[in-house]
Amino acid sequence: MALPGVKRLGSGKSKASARDIEQISVNDRVTVFLELADAHRQLGHNPEAANVVQNALNEFKDTPEEVRIMIANADLALAREDVEEALSMLRNITQEQPYYIEAREKMAYIYLHHRKDKRLYASCYRELVEKNPTPQTSLLLGDAYMSIQEPERAIEVYEQALQKNPRDSTLASKIGQALVQTHNYGKAINYYEKALQTGSKNYLRYDLADLLLKLRQFERAEKELEIALKREAPCM
């Protein structure tokens, strides 16, 4: 690939060229390979895409970016409709490696959209929470449950995460949305009001107003919108 810095520096390069190449990060160099491979894939040029990815695997072996290339290789396997090969590649990416979360997200996507297996789809996200319990992975698991129409389990996950991060307005919003999906409208209203009292961000008030409008409680909705707009207005 005849782009500056994409390939390793050859012995015949000038010092000026070497300095230019050193300014291009490994991440950026890998991105060039992957975007080219993806362009070939979208055009249906699968052999060319596979060749680019293989060159990238050889070029960036044992670097932190190698896992990104492995994930791209799994995408190519999917393009060939080789689902098991794609899953096998992704299973080889371990918790200690960079982009582990992205690899498990890709596995979950395959289980849901190619295998039509909601149980294995959710298990990918449960594994993430078990091995790396963070607000991010909890959100991913809750969102996964929401996407397969299991809002009660999503609420449970969101609430557990919120206990550890009580001022996380994103989690509060997710819980409210899940309560609405389960048709617990009264509980959702009470939840939004309580979250706002504890100092959650103003956008929750818009969520509350939207719910009140759906319930045709127009006066209450108007009041909440007025409060939200006043709080967003710049101080004079």
DAVENLIN-V339153 format. One line per field, one symbol per residue. phi: phi as a letter, one per 40 degrees, with the letter a starting at -180 (. if undefined). A space follows every 10 residues. Layout:
phi: ???
This chain:
phi: .cbdgccccc cccccccccc ccccccdccc dcdccccccc cccgcccccc cccccccccb dgbdcdcdcc cccccccccc gbcccccccc ccccdcccgc ccccccccdc cccbcfbccc dccccccccc cacbdccccc cccccccbgb ccccddcccc ccccbcbccc cccccdcccc ccgccccccc cdccccccgc cccccccccc cccccgcccc cccccccccc cccccc
